[in-house]
């Protein structure tokens, strides 16, 4: 079976093909269905490795329809690029690296969403773009008004054009912000249609409807969560669920960096809500020998912690942390004046000095 590494730039794709006799052929073709059919249509079944990207899904499905084995790899898996030369990155070297990773098995598969979930994520992306556009329009209009020493009263987004129009402003200022609010009404209408569609979807989806019972989770967040996770059974525990990378849109709001994640119990809460009722484990998600699933009762968790500590019971709170680890707990600090009789403590140490009394 031939081993092929496929790099997918926007216009032209780079191929590195290793035949059964070990010969390597490099080829560059246009990234289109017609060219992929012409190149791979009559070729025997091959194993093809490509990175997960914007165009990877349709390329993978098209190549699979031609009878080939396609692997969509996670680009964040560093061992996949172990054989890449430390030179200027080119498409040819990238395809060679993918070919070597495919041959040696140094790759990690990327999760491929179903067609229905991909459609939901596309709708959410369009709604996010509309909301961001409206937010930028409002922020710019407020900045123009503040430049002339005016203040806009606090109000809902839908009433913002009316609140700005009520201000005592010059005709010049009115002509400046007028083009922004000329498209404000159609923008609000499209956002309303998207919100209504999302609300109807949440009412029909039992998992999304269950997620909305958590505090602070609305229909948009619930639908985005379900569309991103897709199949909860692919996670063995809540910790694996909370390790899912955040969307790029959320990273952009924090300057390209991932914001601080909430407490791990939020991931356990979401895992429990998707898996079943809160506090009830889903038997289909439980792995033999692994009790790290939602619904494990408190007694079982306490027993597991006791086993992990080797049977050592946890001491009372307080004291010096290093002495707690070594098993040498400090004497309790005196709290009554009688303990300091004669200017010394119970251990014979003068208070506030740390010196032993004579």
N, C-alpha and C positions, 0 to 999 in steps of 0.2 A: 504494500500500500504506500502510495506517495505521501510525503509530509510537506505541507504547504504553510508558509507563514504569510499572512495577508495584512498589509498596512493600509488603512483607509483614510487618506486625505480627502479634501472636498472634491477635487476635480478628477484626479487620476490616482489609481490604486497601484501599489507596488507588491509584486509577487516574488517569493523565493520558494522554488520547487525543488525538493530533493527526491530523486527517483530511487527505485529499488536498488540500483547498482551504485548509489552514492554520488552520482553527478548532481550538481546544483545548477539550476537555471534561474536567472533573474529576469523578470518581465514586468512591464508597466502597461496598464490598460486603463481605459476610461471607466470611471465609477458610474456605471449604468447597467440596467438589467440586460440590455441587448448584448453588451460586451461580455458580461459574465456568462450569459448563455452560450455565446460563441466560443469562449475559452474553456468553460467547464462542462458544456453540454455533452460532448462526445468523449470526455476524459473518463477513465475508470474511476471507481470510487476511491476518494482520497480523504485524508484527515487534514482539516483546515483549522488553523488557530488565528483568531483575530481579537483585538482588544474591544472592550465594551465602549461604545461611543454613540453619538447621535444617530449615525447611519448603520450601526452594527446589526440592529434587529432585522431590518428589511433585507440586508445582504445575507444574513445567516438563514433567514427563511427561504430566500430565493435559492441559495446554494443547497439547502436541504431538499428543496423540491427537485433539484437535479440529481439527487441520489448520493450526495456527499455527507460525510460526518463533519459537523461544524462545532467548534468549541469557542464560545464567547468567554474570554478570560477577563479577570478582574485586573485593571491596570494599576491598582494600588498594591499588588503583590510583588514585593521587591525581588524575591529570588527568580522571578521570571526574566529579569534583565541582568542576570549575573554574568552572562557571556557578552554583554554589549561593550564595545570598545569605548574607551574614554576619549573620544574625539568629537568632532562636530557631528551633531545628530543629523542623519539623512534618512530618507524613506527607505533606501536600500539596506542600510544597516539596521533599521528598525525591523524590516521584514526578515532579515537574516536572524535577528535575535528571537523573533516570534517562532521561526522555523526550528531553531535549536531548542526553545522551550517546549514546543510541541513534541519534539523527538524524545527529550529527556523526561517529560512529564512535570517540569517545573512550572506549573501554572495552577491557578485557583479559579474555578468557574464563577462567573458572575451570575447573579440571579436574574432570570428573564421573566419579566412581567407578562401576564396574560393580555390578550388583545383588549378585553373589557377594561382592565385596570389601566392600560396605557391610554385608552380613550378618556378615562376619568381624569388622569393626570394632565392630559392636554387641555381639558376644559378648565381645570383649576389654574393652569398656567395662564390661560387667556384671561380669566377673571382677575388674577393677580396683576396682570399688566394693566387692565382697566382701572383697578383700584389705585395702583401706583400713579397712573396718569392723572386721575382726579386729585390725588393728594398733592402732586406737584403743581397743578393748576391753582389749587387753593393757597398753597404756600407762597407762590409767586404773586398772586393777587394781594395777599396780606402784606407782603413785603413792599409792593408798590404803594399801598395805602399808608403804611407806616413811614415811608420815606417823606410824606407830606405832613407828618405829625398827627395822623388820625389813628384811631383804634377801632377794631372790629369787635362788636359784642360777641360773647361766647354763644354759639348756637350749633345746631346740627348741620352736617355737610350740605344737606339738600337746601337749607335756607341761607347758605352763605352768600350767593349772589344778591339776594334781596337785602341782606344786612349791609353789604358793601354799597349797594345802590342808595340806601337811605342816608348815607353819610353826606355831610356838607363838603363837597369836593369840587375841584375845578373841572371845566370841560376837558381840559387836556388829560387829566388823570382818568376820566371816564373813558376816553378813547384808547387809553393804554390797556386797561384790563378788559374791555368789552370783547375782544376776540377770544379770550380764554373762556368766558362764560357763554359764548355763542354756541359752543359744542358741549356745554355742561349738562344740559337737559338730556340729549341723546346718550351721553355717557352714563348718567344716572339710570336711565331706562335699561340699558344693556346690563349694568351691574345688578339691577333688580331682577331681570329675567334670569341671570345666572344664579342669584341667591334662591329664587323660587325653585329652580331646577334642582339645586343641591338639597333644599329642604324636602322636596318630594322624594328624592333618592334616599335620604336618611330615614324617612318614614317606612320605606319598603325594605330597607336592609336591616336585619335584626342586629348585626354586629355593630354597625354605625349607630343605630338607635341606642344600644347598650352603652356605647362609649359616651354619648351625650349625658348620661346620668352622672358622670364624673364631674366634680366642680371645675368650672372654667373651660369646659370643652363644649364647643358649639357645633353646628352642622358642618361648617367648612373644615374645622380641624378634624372632626370625626371622619369625614369623607377623605380628606388628604391622608390621614393615618391608615385607613383601610386600603387606599389605593397604593400607598408606598409599601406596606407590609405584605399585602396580597394574601399570602398563605401563612397563618400563624404557626402551623405545624412544623415549619422549617426552623423554628427556634426551640431549643431545648429548655431554655430558662429565660427569666426576665432580664438577666444580665446580658445575654446574647441579643435580646431585643433592644435594650437601651444602647447597645454598641453600634446600631445602624447609623451611618453618617447622616447628618442633617442636610436638608435641601440647600442648593446653592443660593436660593433667594434669601434664606435665613442667614447664611454666612455673609451675604453682601450687606445686610443691615448692621453687621458687627465688624465692618472693615475688612472683610475677607477671612476673618478668623471665626472658628466655631465658638459660640457663646458657651458659658458655663452651663453644664447640664444640671438638671434638678436632682434631688435626692434619689437614690436608687429605688426607693419604694414607689416612686411614680412609674418606673418601668414595670415593677411587679404589679402595680394596680392596673396598668394598661394590659399587661399579659393576662391577668385574671379576668378582666372584662371581656377580652376577645376570646379567651379560652372557654369561658362559661360564666356562671354567676360568681360574684365576689366571694372569695373564701372557699369555693368549691373547685376541686381539681378536675381537669378534663382527662379521663383515662387515656384518650387517644394521644395526648401529648407527653405522657409519662414514659421515660426511657427506663428499661430495667437497670436497677442499680443506681439510678439517679433520682433523688427525691427533690431536686431543685426545680419544682414546678409550683404554680400557683395553687393554693389550697392546702399545703402542708400545715398541720396544726402547730401551735406554739410548743407543745410538749415534744413533738418530734424534732423541731429545730433546736430546742434546748438540749435534747439528748445528743444531737449531732455535734453541737458545740462542745459538750462535755467530752465526747469521744475525741474530738480534734485536739483538746487541751491535754489529752492523756489521762483523764480522770481527775485532774486537779480542779477543785472547786474555785470559783471566783471569789476573791476576798472582798471585804467591805470597801466601799468607795472612800476616797481621801488618801492622805499620806503621800509620800514621795514616790513618783512612778518607778524610779530605778530600784528602790527598795522593795516595791511591790513585785517587780519581776524576779528579784533575787530571793524573795521569800522572807526578807527581813523588814518587817513593817515598823515604822517609827512609832514611838510611844505617843499616846494621845495627848494633845496639848491641853494644858490645864485651863479651865474656864472660870474658876472661882478664886477670889482673892486669897482664901486660906491656903491655897496650894503654894503661894509665894511667901510663906511665913519665913522670917529671917532673911529675906532678900534672895532666896534661892528657890529653885524649882524642885519638883519631885526627883529629878535626876542629879541634883546638886549643881546645876548650871545657873549662873546668875542671869536673870532676864535682861534682854536687849544687849547683852555683851557677848554671849557665847563662851565665856570663860568659866572654868570650874571654880566653885567656891572653896576656900581653904578651911 
